[in-house]
Amino acid sequence: MNEIIVVGAGFFGATFANLAAQDGKKVTVIEKRNHIGGNSYTEMNKETGIEIHKYGSHLFHTSNARVWEYLNYFSTFNDYQHHVWTKHLNKYYSLPINLDTINRFFKTDFTPEQAFAFLKNKIHMNVEINNFEDKAISLIGRDLYEAFIKNYTKKQWQLDPKELPEEIISRLPVRYNYNSRYFSDKYEGIPIKGYTKIFEKMLDHENIELNLNIDFFDIKSNIDSKSIIIYTGPIDRYFNYEFGLLGWRTLDFKTEVIDVNDFQGTSVMNYADLDVEFTRIHEFKHLHPEREYINNKTIIMKEFSRFATENDEPYYPINSKSDREKLSKYRKLMREENNTIFGGRLGSYQYLDMHMAIASAFSKYNEYING
């Protein structure tokens, strides 16, 4: 084994491995799956020539110039900007909530100032905020909340919004103009050749040894005690669930090839109502408007959300009160673990966007390796 063992080939692990290799250190990357890239993995569908995001649409955005410059060393990006639509009672609305959403929903023709005054009258500012629902209503009012947020949240979390903490929705954006961009970051786009090509270049280094289809826990006892382990798997699994399972949401996907050129006119369509079982539909050809597609076909992916079991791929930390109590205990064990650095979404029990995972790898590499 080499001096640095990276467990997991997602953005945190691949970035850490690449930084170490560039510094002349020997790195072994161990990945349990049969592919690199973690949940950002993409693959080409041969029938249609459409690149599929196997684990749901991954939209890269950041205002961190260093992260942007780093990734652009491995790939150029197209100029894709993410816009989301939601379907409610067979009508389509723009998200995040903006002036167009407000006017369409209330059948009005407000100016920005009129819309602001209108919503302000609907928001009860003096209501005590104890949960997700209270917070949402304090931001957008009950009408918009019940139309676009309440039932979508029930499907996404399988919980009544009153049972969820307010922090989940604390940054719900409301715009009183026609800006329909989902993100507000300085940099945004999709890698021209897909995410997998980025990971291939990051890990293509003479100082990196890549091993797929290997479970870290099957070989853990054989690792030299002097090696530095970069662990990006679940925290609770590392400590053999000593304090119990941490709560996660997972996603199931149903992919279909459809004989039309364009199914929904956008890359992501949310479904806000409970009579639709899935939460959203992805249509991947919209992520690459620069590509030409010959076949009169498209690919859609329906996304379903549920509680994760021990054998599922975890996506979103539930972060309930009991989860936070367990996490505190696990973090105490993490601090006591010699020669092991925990990172990434699973290793930190945080929902990290891609740019956040890369920035975190920069930070931890400088702190623990260079430092």
C-alpha positions as CSV (number, residue, x, y, z in Angstrom):
1,M,0.0,0.0,0.0
2,N,1.1,3.6,-0.7
3,E,1.6,6.3,1.9
4,I,-1.9,7.8,1.3
5,I,-5.0,5.6,1.0
6,V,-8.1,7.4,-0.4
7,V,-11.3,5.6,0.2
8,G,-13.9,6.7,-2.4
9,A,-13.4,8.3,-5.9
10,G,-16.0,11.1,-5.7
11,F,-15.0,14.7,-5.8
12,F,-13.5,15.0,-2.3
13,G,-11.5,11.8,-2.7
14,A,-10.4,12.4,-6.3
15,T,-9.3,16.0,-5.5
16,F,-7.4,14.9,-2.5
17,A,-5.6,12.1,-4.5
18,N,-4.8,14.5,-7.3
19,L,-3.3,17.1,-5.0
20,A,-1.2,14.5,-3.2
21,A,0.0,13.0,-6.5
22,Q,1.0,16.4,-7.8
23,D,3.1,16.9,-4.7
24,G,5.0,13.7,-5.4
25,K,3.2,11.5,-2.9
26,K,2.2,7.9,-3.7
27,V,-1.6,7.4,-3.5
28,T,-3.8,4.4,-3.6
29,V,-7.5,5.0,-4.4
30,I,-10.0,2.4,-3.3
31,E,-13.5,2.5,-4.7
32,K,-16.3,0.1,-3.8
33,R,-18.3,0.8,-7.0
34,N,-17.4,-0.4,-10.4
35,H,-16.8,3.2,-11.6
36,I,-15.1,6.5,-10.5
37,G,-16.9,9.8,-9.9
38,G,-19.2,8.9,-7.0
39,N,-22.7,10.3,-7.5
40,S,-21.4,12.6,-10.2
41,Y,-20.7,9.7,-12.6
42,T,-22.0,10.1,-16.1
43,E,-22.2,7.5,-18.9
44,M,-23.1,7.6,-22.6
45,N,-26.3,5.9,-23.8
46,K,-25.3,4.2,-27.1
47,E,-28.8,4.0,-28.5
48,T,-29.4,7.8,-28.3
49,G,-26.0,9.4,-27.9
50,I,-27.3,11.1,-24.8
51,E,-25.1,11.3,-21.7
52,I,-26.9,10.1,-18.6
53,H,-26.3,11.3,-15.1
54,K,-26.7,8.0,-13.4
55,Y,-27.5,9.5,-10.0
56,G,-29.6,12.4,-11.1
57,S,-28.7,15.7,-12.7
58,H,-25.5,17.3,-11.4
59,L,-25.3,21.0,-12.1
60,F,-22.0,22.6,-11.4
61,H,-22.0,26.1,-10.0
62,T,-19.7,28.0,-7.7
63,S,-18.5,31.5,-6.9
64,N,-15.1,30.1,-5.7
65,A,-12.6,31.1,-8.3
66,R,-10.0,28.7,-7.2
67,V,-12.4,25.7,-7.5
68,W,-13.5,26.9,-10.9
69,E,-9.9,27.3,-12.2
70,Y,-8.9,23.9,-10.8
71,L,-11.8,22.1,-12.6
72,N,-11.2,24.0,-15.8
73,Y,-7.7,22.4,-15.9
74,F,-9.4,19.1,-16.5
75,S,-12.3,20.1,-18.6
76,T,-13.9,23.1,-20.4
77,F,-17.5,23.8,-19.5
78,N,-20.5,24.8,-21.6
79,D,-22.6,27.9,-20.8
80,Y,-25.6,25.9,-19.4
81,Q,-27.6,27.8,-16.8
82,H,-30.0,25.9,-14.7
83,H,-33.7,26.7,-14.7
84,V,-36.3,24.6,-12.9
85,W,-40.0,24.3,-13.5
86,T,-42.7,22.8,-11.3
87,K,-46.0,21.2,-12.3
88,H,-49.0,22.0,-10.0
89,L,-52.6,21.1,-10.9
90,N,-51.6,20.6,-14.5
91,K,-50.0,24.0,-14.8
92,Y,-46.3,24.9,-15.0
93,Y,-44.5,27.5,-12.9
94,S,-41.0,28.8,-12.7
95,L,-38.8,28.0,-9.6
96,P,-37.4,29.5,-7.5
97,I,-40.5,31.6,-6.8
98,N,-40.1,34.9,-8.8
99,L,-42.3,37.6,-10.3
100,D,-43.5,35.3,-13.1
101,T,-44.5,32.5,-10.6
102,I,-46.4,35.0,-8.4
103,N,-48.3,36.5,-11.4
104,R,-49.1,33.2,-12.9
105,F,-50.3,31.7,-9.7
106,F,-52.4,34.6,-8.4
107,K,-53.5,35.6,-12.0
108,T,-52.2,39.1,-11.5
109,D,-50.0,41.5,-13.4
110,F,-47.9,42.9,-10.5
111,T,-44.9,45.1,-10.8
112,P,-42.0,44.1,-8.5
113,E,-43.1,46.6,-5.8
114,Q,-46.7,45.5,-6.0
115,A,-45.8,41.8,-5.7
116,F,-43.6,42.5,-2.7
117,A,-46.5,44.4,-0.9
118,F,-49.0,41.7,-1.9
119,L,-46.9,38.9,-0.4
120,K,-46.0,40.9,2.7
121,N,-49.7,41.2,3.5
122,K,-50.0,37.4,3.3
123,I,-47.0,36.6,5.5
124,H,-47.7,36.5,9.2
125,M,-44.4,37.9,10.7
126,N,-45.4,37.5,14.3
127,V,-46.0,33.7,14.1
128,E,-43.6,31.7,16.3
129,I,-41.3,29.6,14.1
130,N,-40.8,26.0,15.4
131,N,-40.4,23.9,12.2
132,F,-40.1,23.8,8.4
133,E,-43.7,24.7,7.7
134,D,-43.6,27.7,10.0
135,K,-40.4,29.0,8.4
136,A,-41.7,28.5,4.8
137,I,-44.9,30.3,5.5
138,S,-43.0,33.2,7.1
139,L,-41.0,33.5,3.8
140,I,-43.6,33.1,1.1
141,G,-47.0,32.9,2.7
142,R,-49.4,29.9,3.0
143,D,-50.8,30.0,-0.6
144,L,-47.5,29.5,-2.3
145,Y,-46.2,27.2,0.4
146,E,-49.2,24.8,0.0
147,A,-49.0,24.9,-3.8
148,F,-45.3,24.4,-4.4
149,I,-43.5,23.3,-1.2
150,K,-45.7,21.4,1.2
151,N,-46.6,18.2,-0.8
152,Y,-43.3,18.2,-2.7
153,T,-41.5,18.1,0.7
154,K,-43.8,15.3,2.0
155,K,-42.7,13.2,-1.0
156,Q,-39.1,14.2,-0.6
157,W,-38.8,13.5,3.1
158,Q,-41.8,11.1,3.8
159,L,-42.5,13.3,6.8
160,D,-45.0,16.0,7.6
161,P,-43.2,19.4,7.1
162,K,-44.1,20.2,10.7
163,E,-41.7,17.4,11.8
164,L,-38.8,18.8,9.9
165,P,-36.4,21.5,11.3
166,E,-36.7,25.0,10.0
167,E,-33.0,25.1,8.8
168,I,-33.9,22.9,5.8
169,I,-35.7,25.8,4.1
170,S,-34.0,28.8,5.8
171,R,-32.6,30.0,2.4
172,L,-35.7,29.6,0.2
173,P,-35.2,32.3,-2.4
174,V,-38.0,34.7,-3.4
175,R,-37.4,37.0,-6.3
176,Y,-39.5,40.0,-7.2
177,N,-38.2,40.1,-10.8
178,Y,-38.2,37.8,-13.7
179,N,-34.8,36.2,-13.0
180,S,-35.5,32.5,-13.3
181,R,-31.9,31.2,-12.8
182,Y,-31.9,28.5,-10.1
183,F,-28.4,29.4,-8.9
184,S,-26.9,32.8,-8.4
185,D,-23.2,31.8,-8.5
186,K,-20.6,33.6,-10.7
187,Y,-19.6,30.4,-12.5
188,E,-22.0,27.7,-13.9
189,G,-22.0,25.1,-16.5
190,I,-21.7,21.4,-17.4
191,P,-18.4,19.8,-18.4
192,I,-18.3,19.6,-22.2
193,K,-17.3,15.9,-22.2
194,G,-19.2,14.9,-19.1
195,Y,-18.1,14.5,-15.4
196,T,-16.5,11.1,-15.8
197,K,-13.9,12.5,-18.1
198,I,-12.9,15.0,-15.4
199,F,-12.4,12.1,-12.9
200,E,-10.4,10.1,-15.4
201,K,-8.0,13.0,-15.9
202,M,-7.8,13.8,-12.1
203,L,-6.8,10.2,-11.4
204,D,-4.6,9.6,-14.4
205,H,-1.3,10.2,-12.7
206,E,1.8,8.1,-12.3
207,N,1.6,8.4,-8.5
208,I,-2.0,7.2,-8.3
209,E,-3.0,3.5,-8.2
210,L,-6.7,3.1,-8.7
211,N,-8.6,0.0,-7.5
212,L,-12.4,-0.5,-8.3
213,N,-14.8,-3.0,-6.9
214,I,-13.0,-3.1,-3.5
215,D,-14.6,-2.6,-0.2
216,F,-12.3,-0.7,2.2
217,F,-13.5,-2.8,5.1
218,D,-12.4,-6.0,3.4
219,I,-8.8,-4.8,3.4
220,K,-8.7,-2.4,6.3
221,S,-6.8,-4.8,8.5
222,N,-4.0,-5.1,5.9
223,I,-3.3,-1.4,5.7
224,D,0.0,-0.2,7.2
225,S,-0.7,1.7,10.4
226,K,1.7,4.4,9.1
227,S,-0.5,5.1,6.1
228,I,-2.7,8.1,6.0
229,I,-6.3,7.2,5.3
230,I,-8.7,9.6,3.5
231,Y,-12.1,8.2,4.3
232,T,-15.1,9.4,2.4
233,G,-17.6,6.7,3.3
234,P,-20.4,6.8,5.9
235,I,-19.1,7.8,9.4
236,D,-21.3,5.4,11.2
237,R,-20.1,2.5,9.0
238,Y,-16.4,3.3,9.8
239,F,-17.1,2.9,13.5
240,N,-19.3,-0.2,13.0
241,Y,-22.5,1.6,13.9
242,E,-21.4,1.9,17.5
243,F,-24.0,4.6,18.3
244,G,-26.5,3.5,15.7
245,L,-27.3,4.3,12.1
246,L,-27.4,7.9,11.0
247,G,-30.5,8.9,9.0
248,W,-30.2,9.4,5.3
249,R,-32.6,9.9,2.4
250,T,-31.9,7.8,-0.7
251,L,-33.2,8.1,-4.3
252,D,-34.5,5.5,-6.8
253,F,-34.5,6.2,-10.5
254,K,-36.6,4.9,-13.4
255,T,-35.0,5.6,-16.8
256,E,-36.9,5.5,-20.1
257,V,-36.0,6.0,-23.7
258,I,-38.9,7.8,-25.4
259,D,-39.5,8.2,-29.2
260,V,-39.8,12.0,-29.2
261,N,-37.3,14.7,-29.7
262,D,-38.1,16.6,-26.6
263,F,-40.3,15.3,-23.7
264,Q,-40.6,18.3,-21.3
265,G,-38.6,21.2,-22.8
266,T,-36.3,21.5,-19.8
267,S,-33.7,19.5,-17.9
268,V,-35.6,19.2,-14.6
269,M,-39.3,19.3,-14.0
270,N,-40.6,19.1,-10.4
271,Y,-44.0,17.6,-9.6
272,A,-45.5,19.4,-6.6
273,D,-48.6,17.3,-6.1
274,L,-49.1,14.1,-4.1
275,D,-51.0,12.3,-6.8
276,V,-47.7,12.0,-8.7
277,E,-45.5,9.5,-6.9
278,F,-42.1,10.7,-8.1
279,T,-40.6,14.1,-7.2
280,R,-39.2,15.2,-10.5
281,I,-38.2,14.1,-14.0
282,H,-34.7,14.7,-15.5
283,E,-34.2,15.0,-19.3
284,F,-30.5,15.0,-19.9
285,K,-30.2,16.2,-23.5
286,H,-31.1,19.7,-22.2
287,L,-27.9,19.8,-20.2
288,H,-25.8,19.9,-23.4
289,P,-27.5,22.4,-25.8
290,E,-24.1,22.5,-27.7
291,R,-24.5,18.8,-28.8
292,E,-26.3,17.6,-31.8
293,Y,-28.5,14.5,-31.5
294,I,-29.3,12.5,-34.7
295,N,-32.0,10.2,-33.4
296,N,-35.5,11.4,-32.7
297,K,-35.3,10.1,-29.2
298,T,-34.9,11.4,-25.7
299,I,-34.1,9.9,-22.3
300,I,-36.0,10.8,-19.2
301,M,-35.4,9.7,-15.6
302,K,-38.0,9.7,-12.9
303,E,-36.8,10.3,-9.4
304,F,-38.3,8.7,-6.3
305,S,-37.2,9.6,-2.7
306,R,-37.3,7.3,0.4
307,F,-35.6,6.5,3.7
308,A,-32.2,4.9,3.1
309,T,-31.4,1.4,4.6
310,E,-28.0,0.2,5.5
311,N,-27.5,-1.2,1.9
312,D,-28.7,1.9,0.0
313,E,-26.7,4.7,-1.5
314,P,-27.2,7.7,0.9
315,Y,-27.9,11.1,-0.7
316,Y,-29.3,13.6,1.8
317,P,-28.6,13.7,5.6
318,I,-31.9,13.8,7.5
319,N,-30.1,15.5,10.4
320,S,-32.9,15.0,12.9
321,K,-32.3,15.7,16.6
322,S,-31.4,12.1,17.3
323,D,-29.0,12.2,14.3
324,R,-27.3,15.2,15.6
325,E,-26.9,13.5,19.0
326,K,-25.3,10.4,17.4
327,L,-23.1,12.6,15.1
328,S,-21.7,14.4,18.1
329,K,-20.6,11.0,19.5
330,Y,-19.1,9.9,16.2
331,R,-17.2,13.1,15.8
332,K,-15.6,12.5,19.2
333,L,-14.3,9.2,17.9
334,M,-13.2,10.8,14.6
335,R,-11.0,13.2,16.5
336,E,-9.4,10.3,18.4
337,E,-8.7,8.3,15.2
338,N,-5.0,8.4,14.3
339,N,-3.9,9.0,10.7
340,T,-7.4,9.2,9.3
341,I,-9.0,12.2,7.6
342,F,-12.8,12.2,7.2
343,G,-14.3,14.1,4.3
344,G,-16.9,14.3,1.6
345,R,-20.7,14.2,2.0
346,L,-20.7,10.8,3.8
347,G,-17.6,11.3,5.8
348,S,-18.9,14.6,7.2
349,Y,-22.6,13.9,7.3
350,Q,-23.3,17.1,5.4
351,Y,-25.0,17.7,2.0
352,L,-22.1,19.1,0.1
353,D,-22.5,20.4,-3.4
354,M,-19.7,19.4,-5.8
355,H,-17.8,22.7,-5.5
356,M,-18.1,22.5,-1.7
357,A,-16.6,19.0,-1.7
358,I,-13.6,20.2,-3.8
359,A,-13.1,23.3,-1.6
360,S,-13.2,21.1,1.5
361,A,-10.6,18.8,0.0
362,F,-8.3,21.8,-0.7
363,S,-8.7,22.9,2.9
364,K,-8.1,19.5,4.5
365,Y,-5.2,18.8,2.3
366,N,-3.5,22.0,3.3
367,E,-4.4,21.5,7.0
368,Y,-3.4,17.9,7.4
369,I,-0.8,17.2,4.7
370,N,0.9,20.5,3.9
371,G,0.3,21.7,7.5
